[in-house]
Amino acid sequence: MSVSRGAAVVIGAGPGLGMSVAHRLGREGHTVALVSRSDARHAAYVSSLADAGVKAEAFAADVRDRGRLLAVLDTVAERHGPVEVVYYGPGSADPGSHPTPILQAGADDVRRAMEWAYPAVEVAQRVLPGMVERGKGGLLFATGLSAVTPMPALGNLAILSASLRTYAVTLNAALAGTGVYAGCLVIGGVIERGDIHGMISSQPERYGPVAGMTLDPDALAEAAWEMYATRDRAEATFSVFG
């Protein structure tokens, strides 16, 4: 492990990409703060990181609860020092989070999807002033392939994906020369070990076979770190669709 660095916050800490990103950041010497809606799996997550020599703490927070989310960021800074890196990748396999096709998606459907985008802005506004003042740090956002490729079936979620991508790449442009980075991972596929992967795999009669449609979260986490470290691009697309 490298020398100690500032705190890294992983928002959307699940068994797939979230934990892979946590391990990758931890290997670089960051103390990792895990954030997810439920604390049911936190003990196992923290133990997994500890076994790898990574110092970590976990917090339960629904990103749509603004007060709780911002309080967690403040607590992380108080306990572990300034937040240096944020990964924003919350998601949900709950039925209420399923997409509404674009021809059926009304304003209420879009507002429901966008509830996952507004917290990204809240988080950025909380941590960016300190990052810019210190001249280092960054934010990584995960979004879906529908951000760049028309996917009518994803409807309201496509609008969410496009919003997150645009926010990330626009931040990247605005932060040029500050020492702070913002970037976006555009993901097209089912992430192995993740909750959505588990849901799809358990119901092949409903969702079809998952073989050939998956992405390795460890490889994605490595790519995310490379983007952050090299800062040579604002976004990268990872897709099983060619």
C-alpha positions, -999 to +999 in steps of 0.1 A: +000+000+000+012+035-008+015+064+017-016+076+035-040+098+016-072+117+024-106+101+028-123+084-001-161+082+000-179+054-019-216+063-023-235+033-034-214+007-017-227-027-029-211-061-035-203-053-071-187-021-084-190-001-051-168-026-032-144-030-061-139+008-061-135+008-023-107-018-025-090+000-054-090+033-035-079+016-003-049+001-021-038+036-028-037+045+008-071+061+012-092+056+043-126+045+028-160+056+039-188+034+026-223+048+021-254+027+013-290+028+023-289-002+046-262-012+071-272-049+068-239-058+049-216-032+064-198-054+088-189-078+061-177-050+038-156-034+065-141-068+074-133-075+037-114-042+035-097-047+068-084-081+056-069-062+027-052-038+050-076-009+043-090+013+070-127+018+065-159+029+081-195+024+069-225+047+071-262+041+064-278+069+043-303+071+015-288+096-009-323+111-014-322+122+023-303+154+018-297+161+055-285+126+063-262+125+033-245+158+040-242+149+077-223+117+067-199+137+045-192+161+074-187+132+098-162+115+074-142+148+073-142+151+110-131+116+117-108+109+087-097+143+074-107+161+042-126+142+016-101+137-013-121+113-036-158+107-041-173+078-061-210+083-068-227+052-080-259+045-061-285+023-076-314+001-067-330-032-078-362-022-061-394-024-083-399+013-078-366+020-095-375+001-127-376+022-158-407+036-175-403+034-213-399+068-229-433+069-247-450+063-214-427+084-192-445+114-179-431+143-158-437+124-125-417+094-138-388+117-148-389+135-114-387+101-097-357+091-117-340+125-111-341+120-074-309+100-079-292+129-097-298+158-073-277+142-046-247+141-069-249+178-071-253+181-033-223+160-027-202+179-053-211+212-038-202+200-003-167+187-011-155+207-041-147+240-023-122+222-001-108+202-029-102+233-050-087+251-020-063+223-015-056+219-052-062+181-053-089+155-053-117+144-076-151+129-082-161+099-102-196+093-113-211+060-127-239+061-152-255+040-178-250+035-215-284+051-222-266+084-214-249+082-249-270+056-268-307+059-273-325+032-254-362+039-254-370+011-230-350+028-203-370+060-207-369+080-175-337+063-164-320+073-197-328+109-188-311+104-154-281+088-170-276+116-195-279+142-167-252+126-146-229+122-176-234+158-186-229+170-150-196+151-147-181+161-180-191+198-175-175+197-140-144+183-157-142+213-180-149+238-152-122+223-130-094+224-156-063+238-140-074+235-104-058+202-096-092+187-091-107+160-114-142+150-124-150+120-146-177+096-157-178+059-162-205+051-188-215+014-182-234-008-206-238-042-190-247-061-159-219-058-133-209-091-118-215-097-081-238-067-079-274-068-067-289-063-101-267-092-114-281-113-086-317-104-094-313-111-131-294-143-126-321-156-102-349-150-127-337-161-162-373-169-172-381-131-168-348-114-178-332-140-201-297-154-198-270-132-183-241-149-200-221-126-223-239-095-208-216-089-177-187-067-168-160-074-142-163-048-114-126-051-106-117-042-141-140-012-140-126-001-107-091-003-121-102+018-151-118+043-127-086+047-108-066+051-141-090+079-152-085+096-118-048+092-118-040+101-154-068+127-159-064+124-197-102+121-204-135+131-188-153+099-195-149+063-206-174+038-219-175+002-209-200-019-228-208-055-237-227-042-267-196-035-288 
